[in-house]
């Protein structure tokens, strides 16, 4: 029996007793998880392929993970039942960010419910929550939803900008009109520089090529071993290259990159793309209202990240600039580099404003602000007096009830470098040398000792503004067993540990079992 996409989604929804959309089915086809055949231009899915895939997916992961990671694994904290649309709800998906935790984890520990694992309530509406490693601002946003005030601190100026832009209140009519005016100006700029006609022709030629050599059954054949993906992809990539070079020559497109330049923008963006970025940046700087201008800057930053000259598979971890069409492991076909930011700017303008509007309907009348500074030494109240006097007054009079944070994992990420384009374009000051546990320092003994000292100093500094009966929650993958030492050195005691499985990871080894621990610390 063959199903259409709609029929397949209806069958899967009934089989799983939860909503499965045609888009979900199409995703499984695209990534070769289920088979499909094309009849009269319509994709049809064999029922037996659906049955095989979904029956396999129904195997209980909980038992398998506990067998490998231990029975103390708290499966409820996997949030397995929560759809991606909820883990990335409203402003939580305003901008990509490596290493952020999902909002449901923050809400679990901040809200007032109790269960078999969470046997006490630590926070109440009106409390102040501190995140000294604020990152993308998840704690700020979830605190707002819970009716709590929140203070963030981050050594990265971009991170502070991101968290504050998420939490801010906007005039949506003004923001929408400003984004539309910039979009119209960018479309005119794009249409008159020759790239428009070139991209139309390239897209048409590439679609014909992919339809011929990368049909809907291609990924299924790769999975079953009928096609050796790497070799076949390289052959077809080379085959299309001559066609591409001829189009570049015919339309006079500049694809020369300055790979030896110290400028990130010159290394990772094609000349035409850089010209569009500079054009939009100049228009944004002319916007008079500060809030609207900040929102537009965030949309531009989100656009820039998607428009770097790299492959789709390497967007998160840049390897080398790509200026020609390439075989894309992610999409199973030949993809092309980007020659314009227009499509992404327009898409992200609409999506970002919609997300801010959605969040505005949930916002409570509370204060949130992230400070830029070193959490080991920053005078939080003094800095707040300048940046947010009302929140500073609250922090002094009622003290900060506790912390919910996730420090960097030792030797994993260079937090400034992941947004290098924004630092350069916006003129933000980089403080890479102040990062705790950055990738460039590695994971050796010296790096771990430096990490222990750094996190300890952060907690000791934060204690100066915490209430006497504070509660501190630290999310960490403590494979080096550093947090008992950190807690003792900071004058705290670990009262409980929650071990949670981390599902649906974005790294390439996402199917491997992986867990992190939430340490609950109190005053010793």
N, C-alpha and C positions, 0 to 999 in steps of 0.2 A: 504494500500500500504506500502511495506517495502523498505527502502533505504539502500544501502551500505554506509559506511562512506563517500566515495567520492561523491555519489549521494546526500547524506544529506547535505554535505558542499556546493554543487552546488545549491541546492534548497534554503538553508539559505542565500547564497550570493545574489541570485536573489531577495529573499523576503525582505532582509534588504537593498539592494543596496549598500553593502560593502562586502569586502572579508572575508569569513568565511572558515577556513581551516579544513581538516579532523581532525587535532590535536585538534582544538577547539571543534569539535563534540565529540571526544573521551573523552575530559575533562568533558563535560556535562554528558556523560554516567558514567564515573568513580565516579563523585560526586552526582549521582542520580538525576540530574536535568531533564534528559529525559530518557525514557525507551529504552531498547534494548532486542532483543532476539537472541539466538545463533542457527544458522542452519548450520550443516556441518562444525562447527568450525569457522564460519564467523558471526560477529556481524551485525545485521540488525536493523534498527530503524523505528518504525511505523511513518508514516507521521503525524498522528494526535497528536503524542507526540511532534514533532517538532513545529507544528502549535500552540499548546497550550503554549509551553514555549516561543516562540519568540513573539507571540501576547501579552503575559503578559509583556515581557521585553520592548515592544514598548510603554507602557504606559508612558506618560511624567512625568519624575521625577522632572523636574523643577518646575511645579505647586505645586506638593506635598511638595517639600522642602521649597519653598517660603511661603507656607501656614503655615509651622511650624517655619521657621527661619526668616521670614520677607521679604518683597518685595525688600528691598535694596540689597538682595543677588545678587552678580554679577555672573551669570551662565557662562558667557564666560570664567571666571577664573577656572571653574571646569575642563576644558580641557577634557570634556566627550568624544569627538570624537578622542582623541589621543590614539593610541593603546599602550599596555604595552611595545612592542618592542621599541617604541619611548621614553617613559618615563624612560626606562632603557637603552637607547642607549649607544653604545661604552663603555667608561670607567665608566659611571655612575653605571654600574652593576659589577664593578670589585670586590666589597667586600660588604657583608651585613652590614647595619648600621641602627639602630633604629632612627626614628625621622628626617629623611632627607626629604627636599622638592624636588618636581620634577623639572627637568631642565627647562621645559616649563614656569614655574612660574618665574624663574630668568630671562630667556630670554625676557619675556613679558615686564618687567620693565627696563631692560638694553638696549634693542634695540631701534631703532629710529622711530618706527611706532607710530602713534596716532590713537585713535578710540573714540567712544562715552564715554568711561570710562577714558581711559588714554589720557588726552587732552594736555599733554605737554611732550616733550622729555627732560630727565634729564641727559642722558649720551651720549657721542660721542666716536667713535673709537679713541684710543690713551689715553683716560682717565684712571685714576687709581681707582679701586674699592676696598673697604676694607670690609672684613668679620671678625669681632672680635669674632665670635662664629663659626669657620670655619667648624667644624664637619667633614663630609666626603669629603669636597672640592667641592661641587656642584657649588658654586659661582666662584671658581677659574677656573673651566673648562668652564663654560658658558661665563665668561669674555673673555677667550681666543678665543672662537668661535666668539664673537662679536668684536674681534680686540682690546680688552682692557687689560690693565695690572691689576693684582690683588694681594692683600696682604691678607693673612689669619693669624689669631692668634687663638690658641686653647690651653687650659690648659692641654689637653690630649696629651701626646707624641705620642700615637698611631694614633690619629686623624691627627696630623701634618704629620706623616710618610705616612699615607694613602693619604692625599691630594697631597703631593709632589710626591708620586709614581704615582698617576694618571696623573699628569701634565707633568711628566718628558719625555725626549726624549731618545729613546733606539736604540741600534744596534740590530735590530730584528734577523739578522742571528746569531749573537753571543748568544742572549737570547734563540733562538729556539734550537740551538745546546746544550747549557748548560742544558736546561730543558729535552731534549731527553736523554742526558747522565745520568742524575739523575733518570729519569723514568726507563731506562734500568737497572740501579743498584738496584733500589727499587724493580723491578719485580723479579730480581734474589734473592734478600733478602727475598721476600715474598714466592717465590716458594720453598725455601729450609728450611723454618721453620715449616712446617707441617700445617699451616693455610690454604693454598691453597686447599688441598684435603678435609679438614674439611668443608670449605665454599662451595665447589662444592656439597658435599653430603647433607649439610644442605639446600642449595638452592633448590636442586632437591626434597628433602623430603617435604619442606615447600610449594613448588609449587603444588605438588600433593594434599596436605592437603587443601590449599586455593581453588583449583579448585573444590574440593568436597564440601566444606562448605561455600565458599564465591563466588558464581557464579556471573555472570555479572548483574543479576537482584537483587542482595542482597541489594544494597543501595536504589533501588526503593521500595523494600518491607519495608525497614526501614522507608522511608519517608511516606509511606501509612499506617504505623502502623501494618503491618503484622508480623514484627519481632521487638522485644524489643532489641535495639542495645546493650545497656550496659550489660544486663544479658547474651545475646547470645554470645557476644564477650568474656566476662569473662569465660564462660563455655568452649569455644573452645581454649582459651589461656591456661587454666589449662589442657585441654586434650592433647595439643601438648607438654606441658612442660616435660613430662616423656621421650618422644622421643628425645627432645633436650638434656636433661641431659645425656642420654645414649650415644649420639654422642660426647658430650664433654669428657666423660670418655674414650670412645673408641679411640679418637684422642689425648688425653692428652692436651687439651687446657686450659690455665690458664685464668679464668674469675674472679679472686678475686680482688676486688676493695678496696682501702684504703680510705674508706669514712670518717674516722676520721682524715685524714691527713690535714695539713694546706695548702698543695700543691694543687692547682687547677688541675694540670695535673694528679696527682695521684687519685683525686676524680672523675674525669669525663672522663678518657680514660682507656680502657682496657689495661692490661700489654703489649699485643702484638702490639697494636696500638701505645702506648708510645714508644716502641722500634723502630718502623718504623719512627715515628716523629723525634726521636733523630738521627736516621740514616740519614734522609734527611737533617736535620738541620746541621749536621756536613759536609755533602757534599756541602751545600750552602756556608758555612763559608770558604770553600776552594777556592771559585770562586774569582779570583783576581779583576775583574772589579767591581767598587762600584755600578754603575748603574744596571748592570745585577744582582748583588747580592741582591740589594734592591727589584728589580722586583720579583725575586725568593722568597724572604722572604714574600712578599705580597701574592704570590700564595700559599705559605705554610700556611699563616694565614687564607686565605679563605678556604683552605682544612681542617684545624683544626676545624673551626667553624662547618663544616658539619659532622665531625667525632666524636663529643662528644657522650658519652654513655647516650643518652636520646631518648625519643620518637620523631617521626616526628612532632607531634602536639605541642610538648613542646620545640622545637629547639630554638625558640626565647626567651622563659622564662623558664629557667631550674628549674625543681622541685626536682627530685631525680634521681640518677644514675640508668640506666636500663641495666642489663647484661643478660637478657633472652628474648626470643621472646614474643611479646605482641600484644594485639589487638590494631590496629592503627585506631583511629577515622578518621584520614585524608584520608587514603587509603581504609578503609572498608575491612580489612583483617588482618591476622597475619603477622607482620613484625618482622625483626630480628635486633639486635644491630650490629654495624660495628666491624669487626675484622681486617680490613686492611684499610689503606688510599690510596692504589694504584689506585683504580678506580677514586676517587675524585681528587687525585693529577694529574692524567693523563688528566682528563676532564677539570679541571680548568687551567692547563698549556696551553692547546690548546685554550680554550675560552679566557683567559686573554690576550694572545699574539695577538689573532685576534682582540680583542677590542682595544688594544693599536694601532694596525695597522690602524683600522678604524678611530680612533681619529687623528692619524698622518696626514690623508688626509684632515682633516678639520682645523688643527692647524694654527694659525696665528703667525707671528713673534713678539710675545709679551712676557712679563715676568709674571710668577706666582710663588709665594712662600708662604708657611705657616710656621709661627714661633711658637715654643712651649713657652707658657708663660701665665701669668695672665693678661687678657685684661684690668683689672682695674688699673694696675700699670706699665705695660710693656712700655719701651721706644722703640717704633716701629722702628724709623729711626736708632737708635744706634744698635739695634739687627740686622737690615737688612744690615748694613754696614759690619757685620761679615759674614752673611749668603748669601747675594745677593747684592753686592756693586752697580751693575748697577740699580737695582730696588730702592735701597736706594737713589741714586743720583736723579732719577726721582721724588721720593716722596718729596725730598727737593726742587727741582727746580720748579715743576709744581703743587705740593700739591695733595692731594687725593680728587677726586671730590665728593665722597659719599660712602655710606654704603649700602650693601644689606646683611641682616643677619636674622637668626632665633634663638634667644636665647633659652636655655632650657625652657621647660614648667615646672612650679613649681611643685615639688613632683611627677614627672612622670618617670624619667629614671636615673639610676646610670651609667653615661657615661663611667667611667673607668671599671666598673664591666662587661659590655657587651663584652669587649675584654680582660678579665682576662687572658685567655690562652696565648695571645700574649705578655702581660706584663711579664708574668713569663718566657716564653720560650726565648724571645728576650732580657730579662734583662732591660726592660724600667722602668723608675722611675714613680711611681704612685703619683698623687697629688689630691686624692679624696677630701681632706678637702678644696680644693680651688674651687670645682665645685659650680656653682650658681644654686640654686633650685633643688638639687638632690633628688632622691626618698627617701633616708634614712632620710632626714630632714622633710618629710611629707608636708602637705598643710595648716597647722594651721597658726594662726596669726603671730607667731614669724617667721615661715618659709616665709610667704608672705612679711613681713617687711624686712627680710634679702634679699629676692629676689629683692624687689624694690631698696634697697640700692645698691646691687651688680650691677644690670643692669644700674642704674643711674651712678655709678662710671665708668663703661665701656664707656658709651657714653661721659661723661665728659673728660675722658682720650683721647678718639679718636678725640675729637674736636681739640686737639692741632695740629693734622696733616691734618685736613680737610681744603679744600678751604673755603673762606668766604661764597660763595653762594652754600654751600653743600646741597645735598639731601640724606636723610637717609630713608631707607625702612626696616621696622621691621615686620617680619611675626610672629604672635602670636595668640594663642587661649586665649584671655584675659577675661576668665569667672569671674575673680575676679576684673576686671576693674582697673588694676594697671597702665596701660600705660599712662593715662592722668597725673597721679602723677609723673611717671618716666620722662615723657617729660618735665614737668614744672621744676622738680628738676635738670634736666640736662641742662636747659637753652634753650630748644627747644620748638617748637610749632607744634601741629598736624595740617597739612594743608588739609589732606584728609585721608579717610579710605576706604579701599576696602574689602568687606566681601565676601569671596569665599567659596563655598561648597567643602568639601574634599570627593571625591568619591574613591571607590575601596581601602578602608583601609585594612590593614593586620591584625588588631586586631580582636578578636572573635566577637565583636559587629559591624562588618564592615557595616552591612546593616542599622544601625541607622543613622539619620541625624546628621551631624557634620560640623561645619564651623570654619574658622580661619579668622583673620583680618590682612590685610597688612596696617600698619600705615606709612604714608608718613610724615616725620618730616623735618622741616627746622630751620634755626637759628632764635631765637626769638628776 
